[in-house]
Amino acid sequence: MPPVLDREAPGAGPLIQGFTGNGFRVDGRVCPGGVLLTPRLALDWSAPSFDALAVSDFDAVLAIDPRPEFLLLGTGPTMRRPPPALAKAIEALGLGIEPMDSRAAARAWGVLRAEERWIVAALLPLG
């Protein structure tokens, strides 16, 4: 059985509660498109197209301290490999990048945060 996120624990962070249209329900509010997540906050994200993603699109989450273990990248409705230049740039910062479709990434976020992993996520819209 996967660990359960203790919502009362310090640093539990944002909880993805479900999906809505093209977006996500996070902590009782709707993020109508993409969402950026850190262990402390969730931000609405007007992400560029998948092929146009650049490291600067993740500045808001990559700047956390301490540095995250890796970036969980939700690639939209289907799993796609990030453009090689993006993967190389993220890795040059000393981070891993874990791509998966955005629904799987949303579920993985909850499991990894329940394990108290210090990660960040960028989830592209579902549609």
Phi, psi and omega in degrees: 000131180293153178297155180254133180287121177278103184297340180270348182292142177300134178079013181301324174078186184292146180243124175279117185263346180167191183241148181214118183055238178268358189240208190225150172258117183235121179049043175083000178238157181264128170257103192291343179234236177279169179216140172254136184231137168237172177297349182246336185207163176236133181236136171301145185225117173270080186288147172288180176296157183306313184290344181263002181302138177226160180306322182298338177293344182250009184308319184296333180257332182283346183275003183291157180233128000289165181302139180291159177293317180196168176258120173272115184253111173276117190268016180098209186290341179228157178285129176224148174283138178294152176307138183307321180296322179293311180301317180296319180293320178294315180296328178295338176277359181086019181243152169271164175229127182242100179274145171196164179299157189295328177293315178296320180296322178297318178292318180298323179306310182298317181293313182293322177290327176297330176277003180062031175287138182267086185235169171232161180219149172228113184248115177289155180305156183279342184241000000 
